[in-house]
Amino acid sequence: MEKELIDRPRYIKKLEALKGQSDLVKVLTGVRRCGKSKILKLFQQKLKKEDKIKDNQIIDINLEDRIQTREIGLQLDEKQFLLGYDKLLDYVLSKLVPNKLNYVFIDEIQLLRNWQQVANTLRLQDNVDLYITGSNAYMFSSDLANSFGGRYLEIKVQPFSFKEYFGAYNKRLTGDGTLQHASSLQDVYAHYIKESGFPQTLDFFFDRQLINDYLLDTVYTNTIQKDIVKRFNVDVAKLDVVVRYLFDNIGNETSTRGIERGLKQGKFDISVPTIDTYIRGLLDSFLLYRCERYDIKGKQILDSNPKYYVADIGLRTALLGHEDTDLGHILENIVYLELLRRGYNVSLGKVYNAGKNVEVDFVAQKSGGKIEYYQVALYALIDETTLKRELAPLEAIDDNYPKYLLSMDFGTGENKGIKRINVLDWLLADDE
């Protein structure tokens, strides 16, 4: 019996909006094992059930499936790339149903050398609606624009949000799909930051050893080896040291020179250019995100000391081997990722006030939309001094855009136009 898939409505809604636009390639990108393949499966189920699309109009190819690639006639080269794009193209073209719209799905297309030839040829077919996935931004950055002449749309996929995890977690406990409080929000949040939002971890029914083994062996090592080591031919031990340093310093302003100094204190001698290379690989593989500094009054990005955030807190917990430390930055990381999910461009805010620079956690703006400011605190209502400190950066901003203080404190409130919201309620709220 086929396992029931957990719904990912945010992504299905986007795919629905693009359905049938055959001249536009739909590209799902994101870290390995974040659920891109399952999202395509969900979409295929929807096509069959609601749109009555026949099975033979859906062509589904996973280039990580060695049985399927052998049947097509693809072979691996010495660097583990698949050869034979013409065989793949011939295979797909032979499966197309004439005079019908065919939905073609190709998973991890970057594993095929000259994959652009396949994607571009299929894009030009009037009866093909093409969907592809990839796990490395480097493979797509220039190729998409050059190959498709702008005729593509990228959908960025992440592991489960807290809202998705909350629903899936309760479903595991209650056996149904309702968003009931089978466990308290705080209890589920504790599981989320320890056990990760990678979808498959929920199949291990909260077994921490199995979850950690999966995160380290299947997610982390696989990504490091395939997306960074193979690309740059780097020293794995040194790369691991840099990854651990960055994962341990989420939410802190960071420079490569500062990383070099920090590593030297731990007796690791890794040069700035090497660190730059590693960071580029981590960003391209979607294991890491960079949040640039933004001058609120000058309205410009500042070219110095960004912050870095990880793709998944549970992966960080598994790699570093410790829990419940730096909970404030962990919460900040989760809010940052949620803002990205909701379609915001996110920066670290800097504003000069009363003779000193003040930092606002996040300046968030959707394309063409108004700016919003977010300050994140673990607890802001412990005492008057703490609340005043957390509100101060937002109060220093002299425009009238919305300002929010997100914290674990219960309830909502307002201080001089600044809205105080329980962060877990905010994470569960509809984002439309």
Secondary structure, 3 states (H helix, E strand, C coil): CCCCCCCCHHHHHHHHHHCCCCCCEEEEECCCCCCHHHHHHHHHHHHHHHCCCCHHHEEEEECCCHHHHHHHCCEECCCCCEECHHHHHHHHHHHCCCCCCEEEEEECHHHECCHHHHHHHHHCCCCEEEEEEECCHHHHHHHHHHHHCCCEEEEECCCCCHHHHHHHHHHHHHCCCCCCCCCCHHHHHHHHHHHCCCHHHHHHCCCHHHHHHHHHHHHHHHHHHHHHHHHHCCCHHHHHHHHHHHHHCCCCECCHHHHHHHHHHCCCCCCHHHHHHHHHHHHHCCCEEEEEEEECCCCEEEEEEEEEEECCHHHHHHHHCCCCCCHHHHHHHHHHHHHHHCCCEEEEEEEEECCEEEEEEEEEECCCCCEEEEEEECCCCCCHHHHHHHHHHHHCCCCCCCEEEEECCCCCEEECCEEEEEHHHHHHCCCC
